Amino acid sequence: MAQKKKEAKLKKLQKRLNKKLKNLVIPAGEDRTGYIAKTLAPLNLHVTGAIVYLVGQNLAGDYLVGFVDPNGNSYISNWPPWAYSQAQAALLSGKPLLLIFAPPKLGNTLLVVTRLSR
């Protein structure tokens, strides 16, 4: 029951996030990640850049992703399949990711995962 409630809360937050990001224009010269973080601040979301250094699966079949944020903090957590494929592509291409999480900053609270150009 708690899982269904959590999923419903994340879906509602996703709709609010989509509305904020729809037609977002980042002014020239602005830091993309910083500007997006400022735009989403009222939603209390975690926005970070990430360099993926690990992708894989464990015996239970969970998708694992390890990444380093711009502050040098390293994280490893289970990610949903839709996000894992983005992490895998980022690792193979050497491109950074933009991640948007609902609190706390864990793979099961991911709302957006997208590859960035350098």
C-alpha positions as CSV (number, residue, x, y, z in Angstrom):
1,M,0.0,0.0,0.0
2,A,2.8,2.4,0.9
3,Q,4.5,1.7,-2.5
4,K,1.3,2.7,-4.4
5,K,1.0,5.9,-2.4
6,K,4.7,6.7,-3.2
7,E,4.2,6.0,-6.9
8,A,1.1,8.3,-6.9
9,K,3.0,11.1,-5.2
10,L,5.9,10.7,-7.8
11,K,3.4,10.8,-10.7
12,K,1.8,14.0,-9.3
13,L,5.3,15.5,-8.9
14,Q,6.2,14.4,-12.4
15,K,3.3,16.4,-13.8
16,R,4.3,19.5,-12.0
17,L,7.9,19.1,-13.2
18,N,6.7,18.6,-16.8
19,K,4.8,21.8,-16.6
20,K,7.8,23.8,-15.3
21,L,10.1,22.3,-18.0
22,K,7.7,22.8,-20.9
23,N,9.0,25.4,-23.2
24,L,11.9,26.3,-20.8
25,V,14.4,28.6,-22.5
26,I,17.8,28.8,-20.9
27,P,19.4,32.2,-21.7
28,A,22.7,32.2,-23.5
29,G,25.7,32.0,-21.2
30,E,23.8,30.5,-18.3
31,D,24.9,27.3,-16.7
32,R,22.3,24.8,-17.9
33,T,22.1,22.6,-14.8
34,G,22.2,25.6,-12.5
35,Y,19.4,27.4,-14.4
36,I,17.2,24.3,-14.4
37,A,17.9,23.8,-10.6
38,K,16.8,27.5,-10.0
39,T,13.7,27.0,-12.1
40,L,12.7,23.8,-10.2
41,A,13.6,25.1,-6.7
42,P,10.0,25.6,-5.7
43,L,9.4,21.9,-6.3
44,N,12.2,20.9,-3.8
45,L,13.9,18.6,-6.3
46,H,17.5,17.5,-6.5
47,V,19.0,18.6,-9.9
48,T,22.6,17.5,-10.6
49,G,25.0,16.8,-13.4
50,A,26.5,13.3,-13.3
51,I,29.4,11.3,-14.8
52,V,28.5,7.6,-14.9
53,Y,31.3,5.2,-14.0
54,L,29.4,2.0,-13.4
55,V,26.4,0.2,-14.9
56,G,25.3,-3.4,-14.3
57,Q,22.9,-5.8,-12.7
58,N,23.0,-7.7,-9.5
59,L,21.9,-11.3,-8.9
60,A,18.3,-10.2,-8.2
61,G,18.1,-8.5,-11.6
62,D,18.2,-4.9,-10.3
63,Y,19.8,-2.3,-12.5
64,L,22.7,-0.6,-10.7
65,V,24.2,2.7,-11.7
66,G,27.2,4.5,-10.1
67,F,27.8,8.2,-10.8
68,V,29.9,11.1,-9.6
69,D,28.2,14.5,-9.1
70,P,30.0,17.9,-9.8
71,N,31.1,18.0,-6.1
72,G,32.9,14.7,-6.4
73,N,30.3,12.8,-4.4
74,S,29.9,9.2,-5.6
75,Y,26.6,7.3,-5.5
76,I,25.5,3.8,-6.4
77,S,21.9,2.8,-6.4
78,N,19.2,0.8,-8.2
79,W,17.7,2.5,-11.2
80,P,14.5,1.8,-13.1
81,P,15.1,0.2,-16.6
82,W,14.1,3.4,-18.5
83,A,16.8,5.4,-16.6
84,Y,19.4,2.6,-16.7
85,S,19.4,2.6,-20.5
86,Q,20.3,6.4,-20.4
87,A,23.1,5.7,-17.9
88,Q,24.4,2.9,-20.0
89,A,24.4,5.1,-23.2
90,A,26.1,8.0,-21.2
91,L,28.9,5.6,-20.0
92,L,29.5,4.3,-23.5
93,S,29.5,7.7,-25.1
94,G,31.4,9.5,-22.4
95,K,28.7,12.2,-22.1
96,P,27.4,13.6,-18.8
97,L,23.9,13.2,-17.5
98,L,21.4,15.7,-16.1
99,L,19.5,14.0,-13.2
100,I,16.4,15.2,-11.5
101,F,15.4,13.4,-8.3
102,A,12.5,13.7,-5.9
103,P,13.9,13.6,-2.3
104,P,15.8,11.6,-1.3
105,K,18.5,11.4,-4.0
106,L,18.1,7.7,-4.9
107,G,17.5,5.8,-8.2
108,N,13.9,4.9,-7.3
109,T,13.0,8.7,-7.1
110,L,14.4,9.6,-10.5
111,L,12.1,11.8,-12.5
112,V,14.4,12.9,-15.4
113,V,17.5,11.4,-16.8
114,T,19.0,12.9,-20.0
115,R,22.3,13.0,-21.7
116,L,24.0,16.4,-22.1
117,S,26.5,17.6,-24.7
118,R,29.7,18.7,-23.1
